[in-house]
Amino acid sequence: MLEYFAASGATVLGAANARAALELTTTHVHDVVLVDLRMPREDGRRFLRELQASQTASANVPVFAVSSERHDRLDPQSGFSGYFVKPVDRDALVSVLAALPRRSR
């Protein structure tokens, strides 16, 4: 997926786990964050809580959950901006992301 966005001209940063992803939010301004709900060691829900509690410029960016489990559906109070089921329809994802305002420019 990262290669797909990079080939489309987006600047893409990837992280292997929630700790690494949170570290990226301290050094970069993001337009959007995609987070897997089932990451190693910490899940996507915890990542979102920690991101929103941080004092980084990325603390208020849209965060979309991604999961291969259909039963991971999120309630409206989850704090996520949206939810995608794997395998993600790339065109649908790009359409949603393209409609978001840019913050990093």
Residue, then its C-alpha position, 0 to 999 in steps of 0.5 A: m500500500l505504501e508503494y501505491f501512494a508513493a507512486s501517486g505522488a504522496t509523501v508516505l511514512g511507514a512505521a512497524n509499530a505504534r511506538a515508531a508511529l508516535e515518534l514520527t508524529t513528533t518529527h513530521v506534520h501529517d495530513v492523515v494517518l492510517v493505522d492498523l487496529r491490530m498492530p504488534r504490542e499495541d493496538g490502533r485504538r491505544f495509538l489513537r488515544e496517545l496521539q490525541a493526548s500528545q502535544t504534536a502538530s499531528a494530534n488532531v489530524p484525521v486518523f483512519a482505522v484499517s483492519s482485516e477483521r470485519h467484526d472490528r467495526l468502530d462505533p461513532q464515538s471511537g475517535f477514528s475518522g473512518y474505517f477500511v476493511k482489508p483488502v482495502d479498495r485503493d481507489a475508494l481510499v484515495s478518493v476519501l483521502a484526496a477530499l481531506p484538507r492538506r495540513s503539511r503544506 
